[in-house]
Amino acid sequence: MNKLDILYSPSYWAKRLSSPTEVIDHHMKFITNASASVSKKIPCELDIPYGASQRQKIDIFGTDLPPGAPILIFLHGGYWQTAEITRSSYHFIAEPLHPHNIKTLFVGYDLCPHVTLPAIVRQIQVAAKKCLEYAKQTKSKEVYFMGHSAGAHLIASLFTNFVKSISEEEQVIVKGVILMSGVFDLSLLQKTVINESLKLDEEVASEMSPMKQSVVDGAGTAFYLIVGRNESPEFIKQSREFGRKLESSGFKAEVDVIENVDHFDIVERLVEGEFEVTRRVMPCGLPVLSERQLQTLSISFCFFLVAFATPIGWTLYLYLLTTRFWWLAVLYSFWWYYDRKTPETGGRLIDWVRSFKCWLYLKDYFPSHLINPELTLNPKRNYLFACFPHGIIPVGTYNNILGYHSEFRHLYPNFKVCVAVLHMFFYNPFMRELSLAIGFVSCSVKSLNYILSKPGGQVVLLIPGGASETFNAGNKQYKFVVKNRKGFVKMALRHGTTLVPVITFGENTLFRQVQNEKIRRVQELVKKRFGFVPALFYGRGFTENSCGTVPFRRPLKTVLGTPIEVEKRENPTMEEIDSVHEKFVDELVRLFERYKNEFLENPQPLLLE
């Protein structure tokens, strides 16, 4: 399987069983057994046709419930092509809902390659119309749509044009939509084995992608996008991005990532009345999710630590010296001296610290995504990723490449990744330990020589623009400080290390800066003397429309460029350095030009300084 096939293979990411085949076999057995006797327990009406084929039918559970009962309409998944999965496979979902007076309607549909995907979408529109007519007949005032996997895509597609075709009365009763582990952008599916049955071309893939179509508001419908933590990063990413699209279109939209579940047991566990997702449906009073508030608190905490690392560390250290715990500060001083070389000898990653929930919420706050999943990296080689821009704090680099929860870690598990930062980071007591634990190393020549001299499997993230690029944060025009930054090229030549240009679109938009000539002169003076910029920045507050130091919620798209192979030269000449530097800059500019229209609004020309 290539990397795209893996990204779109949900069973590959499930951690419960030893192989993808076992995961699928278990799922099929589970849904078959769980649904086998439901029709005997709950009054129902089966096989109600809405079209000509055998699969175009609807099953209604809860026919004994009184008029006005809420209705949940469920669409199954199976990548639009798995014949073994039918509407009856998921009858078990009705069991925990029926005691709460909720009717459940299960919709079947034809599959690819017997019909095309556009034909399936049209079938679902007909079925949805029939379900809404049934809701009016039974005087229901609350209708909820729920779809899993491909079913989530089909339901999302209803809101690109179908909603305009139904009456206002029907629009009003559609109160909520629950999209579980869906795919909302089909463009990359063209390059996977899945497309052998779907037969998508570029035009059809775009037409069938809710992410690329206008979304029509159905009289205030609320959306709840739910995805398992043990899913492919692509599924998690698409749920977040579609949630943002819905939000920007005027919908109330919440995205929740459910811990310790995967693509399959997120729907299997709907049989449990106490399961978190089931409770969100019962009794159809769907609650507002708290994921966003947790993300905001976590991002605030993380940025507070970064911004005030020096005063926090030294205040705690000096305070301990004045208390009866002075001996702790003394012991730490001995440890600090003993450990003083670690920042320049590969650092000290600690996975249990890197896996803290706050880092996960930091990643989820934006949404963050790594572009170019088809990039092939050789684990026998080392790589130097030169990342742009710096921004106020380079969050995208951490979220998408360095972090424990990053997509890069999932795609390239055989690499050890670190980020090279100013050595002054390691002069902060206590905070230096956190910096080392999450992957920081010194950017000194000694440190880089140590890491890049290893036999392979090392990725060093370096931000050549450094403090100088901090001045450009908040500007719409991207400026990369790279023209005279050639030290990283020289280092790559010395070790024969492959160079990879990296751009994070959105990094400059997380904060705005106070613009003042006198302040700028002071900043330049501090930068020249101490090597860092005391930026005066501001973002949003804890509420969406207030002002504060919380970064604006912007997408962070980290794009990996084409690797530049470098021939080893222990003592490279200036001509050799200039030649490789020129190649790097050309690739950096090409990378920006390729993606600027996709990720930037009204992009301006790139400036190199």
N, C-alpha and C positions, 0 to 999 in steps of 0.2 A: 504493500500500500504506500502511495506517496503521501506527503504531508497534508495535502488538501483532503484526500480520502480519509485520513485519520481525523482531521478536524471535523468532518461531517459524519463520523462514525460514532454514534452515542455509546455503543457497547464497549468501545475501546477505552473510554474514560471511567466506566463504572469500576469501583474498587471492591465490591462485595465478594465477587467470585474470581476464580483464577484465570479465566479467559473470556474474550468477547462472546464466543459460542455458548459457553455456559450461562452467561448473562441473558442472552436471547432465549435459550431453551427454558431457563427458569421463568422468564417473563411469560412466555407462551403457556407454560403449564399453570402458572399462577392465575392468569386472567381466565383461562378455560375452567379451572376448578372453582374459582371464586364466583363465576357467573352462572355455573351450571344449573343451580336450583333457584335462582332469584325469581324467575317467572312463576314459580310455584308458591313463593312466599308473599309476593306483592301483586295485588290486582293489576292487570296490565292488558294492553291491546297491542298485538304484534303485527308486523308485516303490513303496515299501512302504506300503500304505494303513493309516490309523488311523481314517478316517471315510469318509463316502459321496462327497464331492465330489472333483474332479480335483486340487485344491490341497492336500487333506488327506492328504499323503503324506510319507514320510521317506526320505532317501537316506543310506546307510551307506558310508563310505569307510574302508578298512583292514580288510576282511574276511579278509585273509590273516594278520593279526596274531594272536599266540598268546592263549589264554585268560588273563584277568586284565589285559589291556591297559587303560590308562586311557581314558576316554571324554570327549570334548568335544561337547556338544550346542549347536548354533548356531541362533539365530533371527534372520532378516533384518529390516530396517526398511522404510521406505517410507510412514510415517505411516498405517499400517493400510489404505492405499487405492491404492497405486501398482501397477497390474497388470503393468507391465513388469519389476518386480523379483520374482523367485521364489527358492525355495530353491536352485535350480541356479545362480543368478547368483553365488553365493559359494562354489562348490566349490573355488576356488583356495586357500581357507584350509586345506584338507586337505594341500596339498603340503609346506609346511615342517614339519608335525606328524607326517606318516607316518614319516619316517626316525627319529623319536624314539619310535616304537611307540605313538602316540596315535591311536585311532580318532576319526573325526569324523562326527557325525550332523547332518544338515541337515533342519530341520522346516519344512514349508510350512503355510499356513493361508489360509482364505477372507478376502476383503477387504470393507471398506465401500465403497459403501452396500448391496451385495448381502446382507450380514449385518450385524448390530449389533456394536458393540465387546464387549458382554458375551458374545455368542455366540463371538467370536474367543477370548476368555479361556477359555471353557469348552472350546473345541477344543484349546487349548494344554495344558490340564490333562489331557485324554485322551492327547495326544501324549506329554507328560512321563511319564505312567504307563506307556505302551508302551515308551518309551526306558529307563526304570528296570527294567522287566521284562527287556528285552534285556540290560541290564548284569548282572542276576542270572544270566541264562542263560549268559553268557560269563564268569562269575566275576570280573567287574571289581570292584575294591575302591575305585576312585576315579572319580567322575563330576563333571564340571564343566559348568556352564551358562554360555553366553556369548550376549549379545544386543546388537545394535546399533540405536540410535535407538528406533523403536517396538518392536523385538525386546527391547530392554533393559526397556522398560515391561512387556511381557508376561511376561518371566521374573520381574521383581520382583513381579508380581501373584501368581505361584505361592506366594509366601511370606506372603500375607495370609490364606489359608485352605486351599489345596491340601495343604500339607505335613502338616496335621493328618490328612488322609485316607489317607496312605500309611503303610506299616508302618515300625516302628523300624529294621528291617534296611535298608530303602530310604533312610531318612533318614540313616543312618550313612555310607553310601557317597557322599552328596552332599558333597564336600569344599570346593568353592568355586564362587563365582558372579562372572562378569566382566560388568559392565554398562558398555557403551560409549555415551557421548553420549545418554543416555536422557532421557525426559520422565516425571516421576513425580507431577506434580500437573497434572491436566488442566483445572482450573477455568477458566483464562484462555483455553483453546482454544475455548470457547463463543463468544468474541467475534472469532474469526478466520475466514478463508475456509476453513480446514481443516474447520471444523464443518459445511460444506455437505454433506460426505459422512458425517461421523461422527454428526451429528444428536444431539449430547449436550445434555441439559438439566442443570440444577444437581444434581439427585439422582443421575443416572447418572454425571456427571463426578466427583462425590464418591466414589461406589462404586467407580469404576474408577481412582481415584488411590491408589497405594500410600502416598503421603505422608499420606493422611488415614485410612488403615486401620491396624489393629493388625498388626504383623509377627510371624510365628511362627517361632521358632528351630527349624531342622532339624538338631538334634543337633550344634551347634557349627559350622555352615557359615560359611566366611569369605567376605566380600564385598570385591571390588575394583572401585571405580568410576573409570572412566577417561574423560577428556574432553579435547578438543584446545584449545589456547590460542586458536586462531583460530576459536572457536565463538561463537555468540550468548551474551551475558552470562547470558541466562535458562537456557540449557542448563548452563553452568558452575555457576550458582547452584543449580539443582535437584539436580545431582550432589552438591554439597557438603551441601545440606540433607538429602537422603535418606541420605547417609553418616552424618550426625549422628543421624538417627532410628534407623538400624540400630544404631549404637553405643549409644544410650540404651536399645535393646531387648535388649541383651546380646550382640550379634554382634561379632565381630572385623571391623571395616570400615575400609578405607583408601581415600582419594580421591587420585587423581593427575591433575594437569593437564599434558598432554604438550605441550612447546614445539613451535612451528612446524608444527603439523598442524591440520587443520580437520575438520569433521563427516564429510567424505567420504574424505580420504586417511588418516584414522586407521584405517579398515577396509581401504582399498586396500593399504596398506603391510603388512598382515598376510601378504602373499605373500613378504615379505622375512624370512628367518630371523634377520637381525641387527637387525630393527626392535625398538625398546624394548618395545612392547606384545607382540610375538610372543615375545620372550624371557621375558616374565612368565608365559607359558603353558607353555613347554617347560622341562624335561620334566614338566610338571604339578606341579613342586615350587614353587608360586607363592611368591615372596619377599615379605617384609614391605617395604612401600614406605617411603622415607625422606623423603617430602614433609613430613610433620609435624615431623620433627626440624629440617629446614631452616627451616620457618616459625617454630619456637620460637627458634632461634638468631637469626633476622632480627629478630623482634619484641623480643628482649632487647637487641640492638644498637641498634635504633631508639629504644627507651625509655631506654637508657643515654645516648644522645646528647642527647635532650630534657631528661632530668633533670639532666644535668651539663654542659649546654651552656656555661654561664658559666665554671666552673672549668677546663673543658677548653680553651676558646678562650684565656682569659687566661694559663693556665699555658704553653701552647704559644708564645704571643706573647712573654711575658717570658723564657722559656727561650731562644728564638732570639736575644734581645738579649745574652745572656751567652755566646754561642758565636761561632765564626768566620763563622757565617751571619747575624750581626747585621744585615747589609745587607738581607737579605730582610724582616726586621721593619720596617726603615726604609722600604723600598720599599712595603711593604703599608700603612704609615701614610699615605704620600702617596696611594695608591690609595683608602684609606678616606675621606680628606678629599675627594678628587675625586668619589667616588661617594656622598657623604653624603646627597644628595637623592633617590636612587633609591627608597628605601622609601616616599617620599611622592609619587612621580611614576609610579605604575603598576607598580613592581617590575620584576623581570627573570626571567621564566620561562626555564628551560633544559631542553628536552625530553630530552636525553641523560642528564641527571642525574635527571629525574623518572621515566625508564624503567628505572632501576637495578632489578636483580632483588630487592633487599631490600624495596623498596616493594610489589612484587608479592606477596612472601611475607607482608608485613604485612597486606595485604588478604585473602589466602587463610587466614590464621590464624584469623579469626573465624567464621563466614562473614558477609560483608557483602552487603547487598542494598538497592537503591533501590526504594521503593514509589511507585506512581503513574506508570507509564510512559506513560500517556495524556495527561499534562500537556502543553499546547501553549505554547511560549514563542516570542515574536516576536523574531527576531534584530535587528530595527531598534530594539528597546527595551533598556533596562538594567534589571537586577533586583537587589534587595537581599534576600538570604535571611537571615532572622533565625533562628538555630539554637539549639535547646534539647535537652537540658541540656549544660552544659559538661563535667561529669565531672572526673576528674583530668586527663586529656588528651583533647580531643575527637577521638577516633580515627574514629568513624563519619562525621563530616563530611568528614574527609580521604579515607577509603577510598571512600565512595560518591559524593562530589561533586567534590572538588578533585583527587584523585589522577590520574595519567596512565592508570592501569588501571581507573579508576572506570566504573561503568555510565553515570553522567551524561555523561561525555566521549563515550562511544559513541553515546548517544541524542541529544545536543545538541552536535555537533562544531563548530558555528559560533559558540560562545560562548567567551570568555576568562574563566576563573574564577580568583579569588584569595580569600584569607582575610585579613581584617583583624585584626591582633594588636597587643598592646602595643608601643609604639615601643622599649621597653627590649630587645626581642629583637635589635635591630640595633646594640646596644652591645657585642656579643660578637664579638671578632675571629675571623675565619675562619668561625665558626658563622653569622654574618650572611649569608655568601655562600650557604651551603646553604639557609638560610631563604628567601632571595630566589629561589633556583633552583627550589624546589618550590612557589612560589606565595604566599609570605607578603608582605603589605604592611603599612604602618603603619595603625593605626585612628584616626589623628589627623584632625581636621576638614579640614585641608589635603589629606591623602591621599585621603579619601573624595570631597571636592569635585573633585579632579583626575580620578578614575576615572569618577564618575557624570556628569560634564559631557561625556563622550565621546558620539558620536552613536548608539551602540547596540552590542549584542553583548557587554556586560559583565555578569558576575555576581559580586557581592561577597558573601562569606559573613561574617556578623557574629554574634558570640555575646554578646547583650546582657547575659545574667546574669553573664558574666565570672568573675572570681575568687570572687565571693560564692557562686556555685553549686558551687564546689569543695567547700565544707563539706558539701554534700548528697550527694556521691558515696558510694556504698556503702549508702545507705538504700533500703529497698524502696519507700518513698513518694516519688513524684516531686514536687519543688518547683522551680518556675520563678521566678527573680527577674526580674520584668517589670513589676510595678505602677508603679514610679516610674522605669522606664527608658524615656525618651521621646526621647532624643537621636537614635536611629536613625529614628524617625518624622519628626522635624523635618528630618533630612537627606533622607529620601525625598520630603517635600513640597517642599523647595527645588529639587529636580531633576526632580520629576514621575516618580520612580522607582517601579516596581511592587514592592510588598512581598510576600514569600512566607514564611509561617511553616513552619518545618522542625523535626521532632522525630526524634531517634534513640532508639529503644527499645533498651535493653540497655546504653547508655553508662554508666549509674550502677552497673552490676554488674561492671565489669571489675576493680575493686579494692575492698578494704575499708579503712576508716580506723581508726587508733588513737583511741579515744574517751576523752578526759580533759579535765576542766574547766580545769586549769592550762595544758595545751597549747593548748586552744582560745583562752584569753586571749592567749597569745603570738602565735598565728596571727592573731587579730584586730588586734593591735598592728602586726604586720608588714604586714598587708594595708592598714591605714590609712596607714602611713608610706610603703610602697614600691609598693602597687598589686597585689601578687600574694600568693598564699597558700602558705606552705611546708608542704604537706600531708604528713602522716605516714601513708603508705599501705602496704599489702602485698597481694600476690597469691599466685601459685603459684611453685614453683621450676622447675628444669629437668625434674624428674620430676613426674608428674601429682599425686601426693599430698603433695608437699613444700611448704614455705612459702618465698616469695621475692618478687622484684619483677617477675616476669613476669605480665602480666594474665591473668585467667581467660579461658578460651576460651568466649565467649558470642556468640550471634548479634547482629549489629548491623543493625537495620532502620531505615533512614532514610526517613521519610515526608514527602513534599512536600504542603503544603496548597494551598488554592485561592488564586491570586494576588489581591492586593488592589490595584486600580488607584487611583493617587493623582494628583490634579490638581496641576499645578505651581503653587507659591506661593513666590516668592523670599523673602518675609518672612512666614512663616505666623504666624497669631495662636495664642495658647494654646488657644482654643476649637477651632480647626481641628486642632491637634496632638492634643488630647484626643479629638476625634471619630474621627480615623483610628486612634489608639491603642486606643480602645475596640473598633473593628471588628477590629483585629489580635488583641487578646486573646480576643475571642469566637471567632474562627476557630481560634486556637491551642487553646482549650479544646475546641472541637468536634472538632478533629483528634485530640486525645488521647482523648476519649471514644469516637470511632469505632474506634480501633485498639487500645485498651488491653486488651480481653479477648482479642484475637488474639495479642498479643505479650508480655503480662505474665502471670505466674502470680499468682493471687489479687490482682488490681490494687486498690490503694487510691485514694481520691479525690485528684485533683490539687490541690496547694496552690500558690497564687500569693503571692509575697512582694514 
